[in-house]
Amino acid sequence: MVAISQDTFGGPEVLKTVEAARPQPLPTEVLVRVVSAGVNPIDVKTRSGGGMAQVLGDPPFILGWDVSGVVEEVGFGVHTLEVGDEVYGMPWFPRQAGAYAEYVTAPSRHFARKPASVNHDQAAAVPLAALTAWQLVVDAAHVHNGQRVLLHAAAGGVGHFAVQILKQRGAHVIGTARADKHDWLRSLGADDLIDYTQERFEETVHDVDLVLDLVGDEHDNTSTRSLDTLRPGGLLVAVPSGVSRELTDRARERGMRAIGFLVEPDGHALTEIARLIDSGDLRIEIEDVLPLQEVAEAHRRIETGHTRGKLVLRVTT
């Protein structure tokens, strides 16, 4: 099969097209022909030696965790899916899934049936970003009606799903994003927006119940500064790089909590997300769809930090 691999850590130029052995499903696994694959910031970080590189180990490896495609084979013990089913998922994360390839294998319950109302390109933009948003809002923070939430990077892949899921759970959403994204974010349900290039969010936002930080302290101490926006008893969840001991201690001293977060495969949640998409309650934003062989360009664009929604690779037809 055709795949995108790399022999070393580095810039987008290390990504190359290779011929690889087609995987075979083990018992309880399915073989999926990948039609489209989503590209995420974690892919970019891992390619350069950060992100999940500590899990994958040294190259060569095949990146990618977002998959939308068709079941080609089922292993013994699979009862939830059949050959020909259109599925989507985030298999194996944080271990290698190899979505930048024509075929992947994974446990059948890492997948769910693709939302019927969207195509594979749209579905491939969903799993990692929407599962992150869902698990942050529903499972980690237990958001409920009336809470005030500060959401950093609201216009990104995870952010634009989080805005919508937060609103469905009755939250008041305050988002940080560049000014040119504000009208679009309002259309998704954001209540208040802050242009982080023009003002310091901690000077205007106060007494929120929850901060969902999709930026992290690696950029301008975003997590640490966010403590100034929380009410006593509030919660900060930092996604990209987790929380340091210093940040945890500082939050505790102020009567707050700060925790890290990592998304995990969840076929049941993907089924719930598919229902929201098919009902029109969850919109998918795709900036562009590129051929698999243009994966390096997708990585370059993500590295700018200014994409709106998601980038997707077309793998097969």
Secondary structure, DSSP 4 states (H G I P E B T S, - for coil): -EEEEBSSS-SGGG-EEEE-PPP-PPTTEEEEEEEEEEE-HHHHHHHTT-TTHHHH-SSPB----EEEEEEEEE-TT--S--TT-EEEE-TTTTS----SBSEEEEEGGGEEEPPTTS-HHHHHTSHHHHHHHHIIIIIIS---TT-EEEESSTTSHHHHHHHHHHHHTTPEEEEE--GGGHHHHHHHT-SEEE-TTTS-HHHH---EEEEEESS-TTTTTHHHHHGGGEEEEEEEEE-SS---HHHHHHHHHTT-EEEE------HHHHHHHHHHHHTTSS---EEEEEEGGGHHHHHHHHHTT---SEEEEE---
